[in-house]
Amino acid sequence: MQMPNMKETKIKALVFCMYKKNTWFVFLGILLFFSSCIKDSKTQDSKIEYKLFNLENSGWKSKSVSHFLSDIEYKATLVPLQYYILKNEGNHDLHKVDSIYESLKRERIIEIEFQQEQEDDLLKSEYTNLDYESAVKYMSFTIENDFKVVTQSGDTIPCLGTTFERNFKVAPFKRLLLHFDNISPEENIKLVYQDHLFGNGILKFKFTETPIKL
């Protein structure tokens, strides 16, 4: 039987040690990589949580402008998109919330509320000169044509659509959600409303602060 060559044995042992050493370095590298990813993920989560906390702590809907005309209060509120995203998605996956916000950040949602001074129903014919059913249809569909946004750079953005929140006379006000698109997140905006429903002319709601961003 041929005896193993001593030199060959040493070389094999060295190669094996180098292989084991390299394997350890590869394993260590993978471990450090995943550790870094987890740390970055936790840091990102913390940042998003902190910003969402600031939004919630500020009351979310902090940018409101009101006008009073003919015993009607018109109140427009610029609402951060994150409010509605969290309302729909919950807060269990903040990365998803952040991702949705990034895809929608050029959109704006404005709430506008109409309330009669004595909390009477504003859709009565005495306020609109329409029968009640026609007034409901106008506020549900046609009224979107009465709104536009003007940006600080001079662009005029039409309303994409409205959502009439029916409260079935539980609350004393009527509320609409106005949807606008293609507005830079950095832009200040002014809402312009041509009031055909109640006949009070043109109302302007200037939001002087930039919107809160994540």
CYANA upper distance limits for C-alpha pairs under 8 A (distance plus 0.5 A):
  4 PRO  CA      8 GLU  CA      8.02
  4 PRO  CA      9 THR  CA      7.52
  5 ASN  CA      9 THR  CA      6.72
  6 MET  CA     10 LYS  CA      6.82
  7 LYS  CA     11 ILE  CA      6.84
  8 GLU  CA     12 LYS  CA      6.75
  9 THR  CA     13 ALA  CA      6.65
 10 LYS  CA     14 LEU  CA      6.63
 11 ILE  CA     15 VAL  CA      6.66
 12 LYS  CA     16 PHE  CA      6.58
 13 ALA  CA     17 CYS  CA      6.67
 14 LEU  CA     18 MET  CA      6.63
 15 VAL  CA     19 TYR  CA      6.53
 16 PHE  CA     20 LYS  CA      6.63
 17 CYS  CA     21 LYS  CA      6.47
 18 MET  CA     22 ASN  CA      6.44
 19 TYR  CA     23 THR  CA      6.48
 20 LYS  CA     24 TRP  CA      6.69
 21 LYS  CA     25 PHE  CA      6.83
 22 ASN  CA     26 VAL  CA      6.59
 23 THR  CA     27 PHE  CA      6.58
 24 TRP  CA     28 LEU  CA      6.45
 25 PHE  CA     29 GLY  CA      6.43
 26 VAL  CA     30 ILE  CA      6.70
 27 PHE  CA     31 LEU  CA      6.60
 28 LEU  CA     32 LEU  CA      6.60
 29 GLY  CA     33 PHE  CA      6.58
 30 ILE  CA     34 PHE  CA      6.74
 31 LEU  CA     35 SER  CA      6.54
 32 LEU  CA     36 SER  CA      6.52
 33 PHE  CA     37 CYS  CA      6.75
 34 PHE  CA     38 ILE  CA      6.61
 35 SER  CA     39 LYS  CA      6.64
 36 SER  CA     40 ASP  CA      6.54
 37 CYS  CA     41 SER  CA      6.49
 38 ILE  CA     42 LYS  CA      6.62
 39 LYS  CA     43 THR  CA      6.61
 40 ASP  CA     44 GLN  CA      6.58
 41 SER  CA     45 ASP  CA      6.59
 42 LYS  CA     46 SER  CA      6.60
 43 THR  CA     47 LYS  CA      6.78
 44 GLN  CA     48 ILE  CA      6.74
 45 ASP  CA     49 GLU  CA      6.49
 45 ASP  CA     94 LEU  CA      7.17
 45 ASP  CA     95 HIS  CA      7.75
 46 SER  CA     50 TYR  CA      6.52
 47 LYS  CA     51 LYS  CA      6.77
 48 ILE  CA     52 LEU  CA      6.54
 48 ILE  CA     94 LEU  CA      7.44
 48 ILE  CA     98 ASP  CA      8.09
 48 ILE  CA    214 LEU  CA      7.40
 49 GLU  CA     53 PHE  CA      6.47
 49 GLU  CA     94 LEU  CA      8.15
 50 TYR  CA     54 ASN  CA      6.79
 51 LYS  CA     55 LEU  CA      6.77
 51 LYS  CA    214 LEU  CA      6.53
 52 LEU  CA     56 GLU  CA      6.62
 52 LEU  CA     82 GLN  CA      8.42
 52 LEU  CA    214 LEU  CA      7.90
 53 PHE  CA     57 ASN  CA      6.32
 54 ASN  CA     58 SER  CA      6.53
 55 LEU  CA     59 GLY  CA      7.13
 55 LEU  CA     60 TRP  CA      5.77
 55 LEU  CA    212 ILE  CA      7.93
 56 GLU  CA     60 TRP  CA      5.69
 58 SER  CA     62 SER  CA      7.09
 60 TRP  CA     79 VAL  CA      7.21
 60 TRP  CA     80 PRO  CA      7.11
 60 TRP  CA     83 TYR  CA      7.33
 61 LYS  CA     77 THR  CA      6.93
 61 LYS  CA     78 LEU  CA      7.06
 61 LYS  CA     79 VAL  CA      5.72
 61 LYS  CA     80 PRO  CA      7.69
 62 SER  CA     77 THR  CA      8.00
 62 SER  CA     78 LEU  CA      8.21
 62 SER  CA     79 VAL  CA      8.34
 63 LYS  CA     77 THR  CA      6.10
 63 LYS  CA     78 LEU  CA      6.05
 63 LYS  CA     79 VAL  CA      7.98
 63 LYS  CA    207 PHE  CA      7.34
 63 LYS  CA    209 GLU  CA      8.34
 64 SER  CA     75 LYS  CA      7.26
 64 SER  CA     76 ALA  CA      6.05
 64 SER  CA     77 THR  CA      4.72
 64 SER  CA     78 LEU  CA      7.03
 64 SER  CA    207 PHE  CA      8.14
 65 VAL  CA     75 LYS  CA      6.22
 65 VAL  CA     76 ALA  CA      5.85
 65 VAL  CA     77 THR  CA      6.99
 65 VAL  CA    205 PHE  CA      6.40
 65 VAL  CA    206 LYS  CA      7.74
 65 VAL  CA    207 PHE  CA      7.89
 66 SER  CA     73 GLU  CA      7.24
 66 SER  CA     74 TYR  CA      5.99
 66 SER  CA     75 LYS  CA      4.76
 66 SER  CA     76 ALA  CA      6.84
 66 SER  CA    205 PHE  CA      8.03
 67 HIS  CA     73 GLU  CA      6.26
 67 HIS  CA     74 TYR  CA      5.65
 67 HIS  CA     75 LYS  CA      7.02
 67 HIS  CA    203 LEU  CA      8.29
 68 PHE  CA     72 ILE  CA      6.04
 68 PHE  CA     73 GLU  CA      5.04
 68 PHE  CA     74 TYR  CA      6.77
 69 LEU  CA     73 GLU  CA      7.12
 69 LEU  CA     74 TYR  CA      8.42
 69 LEU  CA    200 ASN  CA      7.41
 70 SER  CA    200 ASN  CA      8.07
 71 ASP  CA    116 GLN  CA      6.48
 71 ASP  CA    117 GLU  CA      5.71
 72 ILE  CA    114 PHE  CA      7.22
 72 ILE  CA    115 GLN  CA      6.09
 72 ILE  CA    116 GLN  CA      5.04
 72 ILE  CA    117 GLU  CA      6.26
 73 GLU  CA    113 GLU  CA      8.25
 73 GLU  CA    114 PHE  CA      6.22
 73 GLU  CA    115 GLN  CA      5.71
 73 GLU  CA    116 GLN  CA      6.87
 73 GLU  CA    117 GLU  CA      7.50
 74 TYR  CA    112 ILE  CA      7.48
 74 TYR  CA    113 GLU  CA      6.35
 74 TYR  CA    114 PHE  CA      5.47
 74 TYR  CA    115 GLN  CA      7.38
 75 LYS  CA    112 ILE  CA      5.96
 75 LYS  CA    113 GLU  CA      5.64
 75 LYS  CA    114 PHE  CA      7.15
 76 ALA  CA    110 ILE  CA      7.17
 76 ALA  CA    111 GLU  CA      6.13
 76 ALA  CA    112 ILE  CA      4.79
 76 ALA  CA    113 GLU  CA      7.02
 76 ALA  CA    205 PHE  CA      7.33
 77 THR  CA    110 ILE  CA      6.07
 77 THR  CA    111 GLU  CA      5.58
 77 THR  CA    112 ILE  CA      6.78
 78 LEU  CA    108 ARG  CA      8.23
 78 LEU  CA    109 ILE  CA      6.96
 78 LEU  CA    110 ILE  CA      5.19
 78 LEU  CA    111 GLU  CA      7.02
 78 LEU  CA    207 PHE  CA      8.11
 78 LEU  CA    211 PRO  CA      8.33
 79 VAL  CA     83 TYR  CA      7.66
 79 VAL  CA    108 ARG  CA      8.24
 79 VAL  CA    109 ILE  CA      6.43
 79 VAL  CA    110 ILE  CA      6.38
 79 VAL  CA    111 GLU  CA      7.53
 80 PRO  CA     84 TYR  CA      8.16
 80 PRO  CA    108 ARG  CA      8.33
 80 PRO  CA    109 ILE  CA      7.96
 80 PRO  CA    211 PRO  CA      7.42
 80 PRO  CA    212 ILE  CA      6.91
 80 PRO  CA    213 LYS  CA      8.15
 81 LEU  CA     85 ILE  CA      6.84
 81 LEU  CA    101 TYR  CA      7.48
 81 LEU  CA    105 LYS  CA      8.01
 81 LEU  CA    107 GLU  CA      8.42
 81 LEU  CA    108 ARG  CA      7.52
 81 LEU  CA    109 ILE  CA      7.41
 82 GLN  CA     86 LEU  CA      6.42
 82 GLN  CA     97 VAL  CA      7.98
 82 GLN  CA    101 TYR  CA      7.13
 83 TYR  CA     87 LYS  CA      6.62
 84 TYR  CA     88 ASN  CA      6.66
 85 ILE  CA     89 GLU  CA      6.33
 85 ILE  CA     90 GLY  CA      8.16
 85 ILE  CA     97 VAL  CA      6.98
 85 ILE  CA    100 ILE  CA      7.98
 85 ILE  CA    101 TYR  CA      7.95
 86 LEU  CA     90 GLY  CA      5.24
 86 LEU  CA     91 ASN  CA      6.52
 86 LEU  CA     97 VAL  CA      7.35
 89 GLU  CA     97 VAL  CA      7.75
 91 ASN  CA     97 VAL  CA      8.12
 93 ASP  CA     97 VAL  CA      7.07
 94 LEU  CA     98 ASP  CA      6.60
 95 HIS  CA     99 SER  CA      6.55
 96 LYS  CA    100 ILE  CA      6.60
 97 VAL  CA    101 TYR  CA      6.67
 98 ASP  CA    102 GLU  CA      6.70
 98 ASP  CA    214 LEU  CA      8.12
 99 SER  CA    103 SER  CA      6.93
100 ILE  CA    104 LEU  CA      6.78
101 TYR  CA    105 LYS  CA      5.99
105 LYS  CA    184 SER  CA      8.33
105 LYS  CA    185 PRO  CA      6.77
106 ARG  CA    181 ASP  CA      6.46
106 ARG  CA    182 ASN  CA      5.60
106 ARG  CA    183 ILE  CA      5.38
106 ARG  CA    184 SER  CA      5.90
106 ARG  CA    185 PRO  CA      6.30
107 GLU  CA    179 HIS  CA      7.85
107 GLU  CA    180 PHE  CA      6.13
107 GLU  CA    181 ASP  CA      4.81
107 GLU  CA    182 ASN  CA      6.60
107 GLU  CA    183 ILE  CA      6.69
108 ARG  CA    179 HIS  CA      6.58
108 ARG  CA    180 PHE  CA      5.66
108 ARG  CA    181 ASP  CA      6.84
108 ARG  CA    183 ILE  CA      7.87
109 ILE  CA    177 LEU  CA      7.08
109 ILE  CA    178 LEU  CA      6.09
109 ILE  CA    179 HIS  CA      5.47
109 ILE  CA    180 PHE  CA      6.97
110 ILE  CA    177 LEU  CA      6.25
110 ILE  CA    178 LEU  CA      5.56
110 ILE  CA    179 HIS  CA      7.27
111 GLU  CA    175 ARG  CA      7.39
111 GLU  CA    176 LEU  CA      6.22
111 GLU  CA    177 LEU  CA      5.15
111 GLU  CA    178 LEU  CA      6.73
112 ILE  CA    175 ARG  CA      6.20
112 ILE  CA    176 LEU  CA      5.81
112 ILE  CA    177 LEU  CA      7.02
112 ILE  CA    178 LEU  CA      8.08
113 GLU  CA    173 PHE  CA      6.79
113 GLU  CA    174 LYS  CA      6.00
113 GLU  CA    175 ARG  CA      4.91
113 GLU  CA    176 LEU  CA      6.95
114 PHE  CA    122 LEU  CA      8.22
114 PHE  CA    173 PHE  CA      6.03
114 PHE  CA    174 LYS  CA      5.67
114 PHE  CA    175 ARG  CA      7.01
115 GLN  CA    119 GLU  CA      6.81
115 GLN  CA    120 ASP  CA      8.31
115 GLN  CA    122 LEU  CA      7.54
115 GLN  CA    172 PRO  CA      7.03
115 GLN  CA    173 PHE  CA      5.03
115 GLN  CA    174 LYS  CA      7.05
116 GLN  CA    120 ASP  CA      6.10
116 GLN  CA    121 ASP  CA      7.65
116 GLN  CA    122 LEU  CA      6.76
116 GLN  CA    172 PRO  CA      8.33
116 GLN  CA    173 PHE  CA      7.88
119 GLU  CA    172 PRO  CA      5.65
119 GLU  CA    173 PHE  CA      7.72
120 ASP  CA    172 PRO  CA      7.34
121 ASP  CA    169 LYS  CA      8.07
121 ASP  CA    172 PRO  CA      7.44
121 ASP  CA    173 PHE  CA      8.16
122 LEU  CA    127 TYR  CA      6.48
122 LEU  CA    128 THR  CA      8.03
122 LEU  CA    173 PHE  CA      8.44
122 LEU  CA    174 LYS  CA      8.21
123 LEU  CA    127 TYR  CA      7.09
123 LEU  CA    128 THR  CA      6.84
123 LEU  CA    132 TYR  CA      6.41
123 LEU  CA    135 ALA  CA      6.22
123 LEU  CA    136 VAL  CA      7.37
124 LYS  CA    128 THR  CA      7.06
124 LYS  CA    130 LEU  CA      8.13
124 LYS  CA    131 ASP  CA      7.57
124 LYS  CA    132 TYR  CA      6.11
124 LYS  CA    135 ALA  CA      8.25
125 SER  CA    129 ASN  CA      5.23
125 SER  CA    130 LEU  CA      5.49
125 SER  CA    131 ASP  CA      5.83
125 SER  CA    132 TYR  CA      6.71
125 SER  CA    135 ALA  CA      8.39
127 TYR  CA    198 PHE  CA      6.44
128 THR  CA    135 ALA  CA      7.36
128 THR  CA    197 LEU  CA      6.09
128 THR  CA    198 PHE  CA      5.53
128 THR  CA    199 GLY  CA      8.11
130 LEU  CA    134 SER  CA      6.49
130 LEU  CA    135 ALA  CA      6.25
131 ASP  CA    135 ALA  CA      6.74
132 TYR  CA    136 VAL  CA      6.80
133 GLU  CA    137 LYS  CA      6.80
134 SER  CA    138 TYR  CA      6.60
135 ALA  CA    139 MET  CA      6.75
135 ALA  CA    197 LEU  CA      8.23
136 VAL  CA    140 SER  CA      6.54
137 LYS  CA    141 PHE  CA      6.47
137 LYS  CA    142 THR  CA      7.80
138 TYR  CA    142 THR  CA      5.30
138 TYR  CA    143 ILE  CA      6.25
138 TYR  CA    197 LEU  CA      8.19
139 MET  CA    143 ILE  CA      5.76
139 MET  CA    164 PHE  CA      7.25
140 SER  CA    162 THR  CA      7.87
140 SER  CA    163 THR  CA      7.42
140 SER  CA    164 PHE  CA      5.86
141 PHE  CA    162 THR  CA      7.84
142 THR  CA    146 ASP  CA      8.38
143 ILE  CA    147 PHE  CA      7.96
143 ILE  CA    162 THR  CA      8.31
143 ILE  CA    197 LEU  CA      8.28
144 GLU  CA    159 CYS  CA      6.54
144 GLU  CA    160 LEU  CA      8.03
144 GLU  CA    161 GLY  CA      6.21
144 GLU  CA    162 THR  CA      6.19
144 GLU  CA    178 LEU  CA      8.06
145 ASN  CA    158 PRO  CA      8.28
145 ASN  CA    159 CYS  CA      7.39
146 ASP  CA    193 TYR  CA      6.16
146 ASP  CA    194 GLN  CA      5.57
146 ASP  CA    195 ASP  CA      7.19
146 ASP  CA    196 HIS  CA      7.82
147 PHE  CA    158 PRO  CA      7.32
147 PHE  CA    159 CYS  CA      6.34
147 PHE  CA    191 LEU  CA      7.65
147 PHE  CA    192 VAL  CA      6.30
147 PHE  CA    193 TYR  CA      5.24
147 PHE  CA    194 GLN  CA      7.08
148 LYS  CA    156 THR  CA      7.31
148 LYS  CA    157 ILE  CA      6.16
148 LYS  CA    158 PRO  CA      5.09
148 LYS  CA    159 CYS  CA      5.93
148 LYS  CA    191 LEU  CA      6.53
148 LYS  CA    192 VAL  CA      5.88
148 LYS  CA    193 TYR  CA      7.27
149 VAL  CA    156 THR  CA      6.24
149 VAL  CA    157 ILE  CA      5.52
149 VAL  CA    158 PRO  CA      6.94
149 VAL  CA    159 CYS  CA      7.94
149 VAL  CA    180 PHE  CA      8.31
149 VAL  CA    189 ILE  CA      6.97
149 VAL  CA    190 LYS  CA      6.06
149 VAL  CA    191 LEU  CA      5.11
149 VAL  CA    192 VAL  CA      6.46
150 VAL  CA    154 GLY  CA      6.64
150 VAL  CA    155 ASP  CA      6.11
150 VAL  CA    156 THR  CA      5.08
150 VAL  CA    157 ILE  CA      6.74
150 VAL  CA    189 ILE  CA      6.26
150 VAL  CA    190 LYS  CA      5.68
150 VAL  CA    191 LEU  CA      7.02
150 VAL  CA    192 VAL  CA      7.88
151 THR  CA    155 ASP  CA      5.79
151 THR  CA    156 THR  CA      7.11
151 THR  CA    157 ILE  CA      8.36
151 THR  CA    183 ILE  CA      8.28
151 THR  CA    187 GLU  CA      6.88
151 THR  CA    188 ASN  CA      6.57
151 THR  CA    189 ILE  CA      5.00
151 THR  CA    190 LYS  CA      6.83
152 GLN  CA    187 GLU  CA      6.85
152 GLN  CA    188 ASN  CA      6.14
152 GLN  CA    189 ILE  CA      6.50
152 GLN  CA    190 LYS  CA      8.33
153 SER  CA    187 GLU  CA      8.30
157 ILE  CA    180 PHE  CA      7.55
157 ILE  CA    181 ASP  CA      8.06
157 ILE  CA    182 ASN  CA      8.45
158 PRO  CA    180 PHE  CA      7.48
159 CYS  CA    178 LEU  CA      7.21
159 CYS  CA    179 HIS  CA      6.43
159 CYS  CA    180 PHE  CA      5.77
160 LEU  CA    178 LEU  CA      8.14
160 LEU  CA    179 HIS  CA      5.92
160 LEU  CA    180 PHE  CA      5.91
160 LEU  CA    181 ASP  CA      7.61
161 GLY  CA    178 LEU  CA      6.68
161 GLY  CA    179 HIS  CA      5.96
161 GLY  CA    180 PHE  CA      8.10
162 THR  CA    176 LEU  CA      6.87
162 THR  CA    177 LEU  CA      5.90
162 THR  CA    178 LEU  CA      5.18
162 THR  CA    179 HIS  CA      6.65
163 THR  CA    176 LEU  CA      6.02
163 THR  CA    177 LEU  CA      5.47
163 THR  CA    178 LEU  CA      7.24
164 PHE  CA    174 LYS  CA      8.44
164 PHE  CA    175 ARG  CA      6.73
164 PHE  CA    176 LEU  CA      5.18
164 PHE  CA    177 LEU  CA      7.10
165 GLU  CA    174 LYS  CA      7.84
165 GLU  CA    175 ARG  CA      6.14
165 GLU  CA    176 LEU  CA      6.54
165 GLU  CA    177 LEU  CA      8.20
166 ARG  CA    174 LYS  CA      8.03
166 ARG  CA    175 ARG  CA      8.22
167 ASN  CA    171 ALA  CA      6.64
167 ASN  CA    174 LYS  CA      8.18
183 ILE  CA    187 GLU  CA      7.46
185 PRO  CA    210 THR  CA      8.33
185 PRO  CA    211 PRO  CA      7.45
185 PRO  CA    213 LYS  CA      8.20
186 GLU  CA    210 THR  CA      6.65
186 GLU  CA    211 PRO  CA      7.74
187 GLU  CA    210 THR  CA      6.78
187 GLU  CA    211 PRO  CA      8.40
188 ASN  CA    207 PHE  CA      6.91
188 ASN  CA    208 THR  CA      6.64
188 ASN  CA    209 GLU  CA      6.81
188 ASN  CA    210 THR  CA      5.71
188 ASN  CA    211 PRO  CA      7.93
189 ILE  CA    206 LYS  CA      6.97
189 ILE  CA    207 PHE  CA      6.30
189 ILE  CA    208 THR  CA      7.89
190 LYS  CA    204 LYS  CA      7.22
190 LYS  CA    205 PHE  CA      6.04
190 LYS  CA    206 LYS  CA      4.77
190 LYS  CA    207 PHE  CA      6.37
191 LEU  CA    204 LYS  CA      6.17
191 LEU  CA    205 PHE  CA      5.45
191 LEU  CA    206 LYS  CA      6.82
191 LEU  CA    207 PHE  CA      8.48
192 VAL  CA    202 ILE  CA      7.53
192 VAL  CA    203 LEU  CA      6.40
192 VAL  CA    204 LYS  CA      5.12
192 VAL  CA    205 PHE  CA      6.96
193 TYR  CA    202 ILE  CA      6.10
193 TYR  CA    203 LEU  CA      5.64
193 TYR  CA    204 LYS  CA      6.83
194 GLN  CA    201 GLY  CA      6.23
194 GLN  CA    202 ILE  CA      4.97
194 GLN  CA    203 LEU  CA      6.99
195 ASP  CA    199 GLY  CA      6.01
195 ASP  CA    200 ASN  CA      6.03
195 ASP  CA    201 GLY  CA      5.66
195 ASP  CA    202 ILE  CA      6.51
195 ASP  CA    203 LEU  CA      7.87
196 HIS  CA    200 ASN  CA      7.77
196 HIS  CA    201 GLY  CA      7.62
